[in-house]
Amino acid sequence: MPPTEHIPVLLDEVIAALSPQPGQTIIDGTLGAGGHARRLAQLVDPGGRLLALDLDPQAVAAAELGFTGQDLPLSLCHSSYVDIPEVLDTLQITTVDGVLLDLGLSSDQLSDRERGFSFAGDGALDMRYDPQQGEPAWRLLERLSGEHLADLIFSYGEERYSRRIARAIVRSRQADPVRTSSQLAELVQRAVPRSADSGRIHPATRTFQALRIAVNDELRSLENFLRRMPEHLHPGGRLAIISFHSLEDRRVKEAFRDDPRLQVITRRPIRPSEAEIERNPRSRSAKMRVAQRNEST
């Protein structure tokens, strides 16, 4: 994976929300480039432990290299955050003091044009976080019916022109099947009316989001995590989740509100400051919600 200048989103706000202390056990369920993990590991030292997981084997390998020689209480694991309970069982840990999820695509994944996440690249349209699991996005486009594709793009991308885009994908299958990210980006751009192609975002953005969510089963993973994780928090332990679109944020908001094991700490989501957005434009859509395990449940 080519190196990028990674800037962890809402770093100060994450630290304030989780308030990591020496001797505590904290989990970063979405390691990424390791910016959050490094700071959290520093703050639980001495005597504590930071367990960092990522479904992307490239992220874990890069972190192993990047953290070499740094004396940090950090354990890395190639695994999905959904599997945190199983990882804790393996480590004979019952409960932890805090958990962070920074959902969605990392800067490194987006910048690696060979993995298909970015419409600016020309690599194979793969989009899997773990290339050893599931099927690539191009195969999904080849396999699904036009109706199913339209529903997927509308549901996961909130794309109003989903049916136009799905029809264009189906028409292209015989003569020029979509195999690369640039092919898909060009196809979507042709399918979307020119009058709608004048906004701030690329017209293929929502379609790429929808495919990535579907390929990695992201929403079901989040729902399973929200159901399972509170049981593994110490009373008073905190859960902080950063999301980047309404489909994720809505699920987090409702799970925090409806789970009797949790007390909502953030009535409104925490957003990046204007200064942070200026430093890191990708943080613009970030929202963080925080909940705490009740003492009595």
PyMOL commands that set and color helices and strands:
alter all, ss='L'
color gray80, all
select helices_A, chain A and resi 11-18+35-44+57-66+81-91+107-111+137-143+146-157+162-175+181-191+194-196+205-216+218-232+246-258+274-279+281-283
alter helices_A, ss='H'
color red, helices_A
select strands_A, chain A and resi 25-28+49-54+74-78+96-102+233-243+262-264+287-293
alter strands_A, ss='S'
color yellow, strands_A
deselect
rebuild
show_as cartoon
